[in-house]
């Protein structure tokens, strides 16, 4: 998730406005910043790695001539957060400048093709193929206008993008385009603006035009012109009035970042499916060769590791050991060695316990692999290979979208390894891959159809003094995560156990009305789980079940239930089944009058041991 902005002003300098607007998009990423403007038929460019304020102090982002320009604030996905990878990116001549939010999936093929045609690439980004592709299209079709050359080039891109492009060829225009990444226009008497998000221009106008997938827009001093990328047909769309305050706009109208991020999960899960095969392949090769594999993480990321240990075992027949990072050194510090492999999972990539565990393992010559949401973080620097989880910045302290993204990457990794090891039949593999692809829509359905119901359940149970969360098999991890979400934002003491273990002690707590949340996918554990529900019911527990749609048996046992679309394979179930638990925690916290974005005593990134 990056932020893009562009403006065509009727008069005055564009750069200070672009700078101010990028500041309002900084919540979308802050690894680097860059601005390019057009003036007197020339392009002017300033960019560097670092947060906007830091970069501005050194290179004065306001000091660029021209009333037309584009800007970018970056959340690194392809390529480290370095100056060379920061946007805008240009063609060989420096005459075409592009800012981009999204992921170009076929960039490697395009890059190879363009390099064979003597194009010179300087960055590691996917974005850089775009200006070169436009340059090449113009070279091959000298009669094409700049806008048509952009249109033709867009047809070759696969993946997601929101783009803003300027060029010396037609320096009075910005061409923008959208496929899957957000893009919106703003208009006032002084000019036209394009941005990733409304907050970028809300200070100067509340008149906005939403851009849809497959559309290209030409911005000029005359206003805006929307056309279809496919056939260049004209689209008429009038501006709408936005009545959000700037603060509401940053949260896209949601009251809290946490609920915004829960709702972003269909999109973030789609992004995780775009991870380059090459990295999955590399990581799975290391795992395949390992003598012993430790999955090391804290908190929510540990729950992703716990779920992953079931995925690796069931799909790839690889035993792995999930370990709390804060325990790793005590538990395995002396035995970890050159034959050990550590797969560390961390949203921030900065968690002190995780870094400490990895450092000890590295000193003992173990192989360090990692998954993180922050490219350029300490964890990426100490890892032999890492994969970015592509969830975009997570601002809510409670991890939500980064958890499901971690799970999706881990599932893809387990599948890759299974393929390598020939442990799963082709039919099963195809079905799992198909189901993984369906998950973004499934999560969308859960949010759309169950949120109201979850609000009611939250209202009913918000004054409970304690909660139980139970699941069997891989759902143990989901139950653990549901408990952590509720405890950390609603401050209700909660207990989670593998359901089978609950009868070995915890059940003594149960008395009339005690709320027990059961995670009940229709997997191999379904029958046994029913037995555990009966045990709880017999002692007066109130059962809140997260069930598969149409699971009459579970529904008849539950006092309250939330439904998840049916047919999800057990190994993938933590992704959709976690979502109702995130919503439950959120609405219980709200009902109790707490701010879920700022839970007491917690920090987003825990950098102390
Ligand atoms: C819970 C939560 C924490 C983090 C933990 C690890 O919602 O956010 O439990 O999961 O502090 O953080 P990372 O993943 O950044 O290492």
Boltz pocket constraint, residues with backbone or C-beta under 6 A from the ligand:
constraints:
  - pocket:
      binder: B
      contacts: [[A, 298], [A, 299], [A, 300], [A, 301], [A, 302], [A, 345], [A, 346], [A, 347], [A, 348], [A, 349], [A, 350], [A, 351], [A, 354], [A, 397], [A, 398], [A, 399], [A, 400], [A, 484], [A, 485], [A, 488], [A, 603], [A, 604], [A, 605], [A, 606]]
      max_distance: 6.0
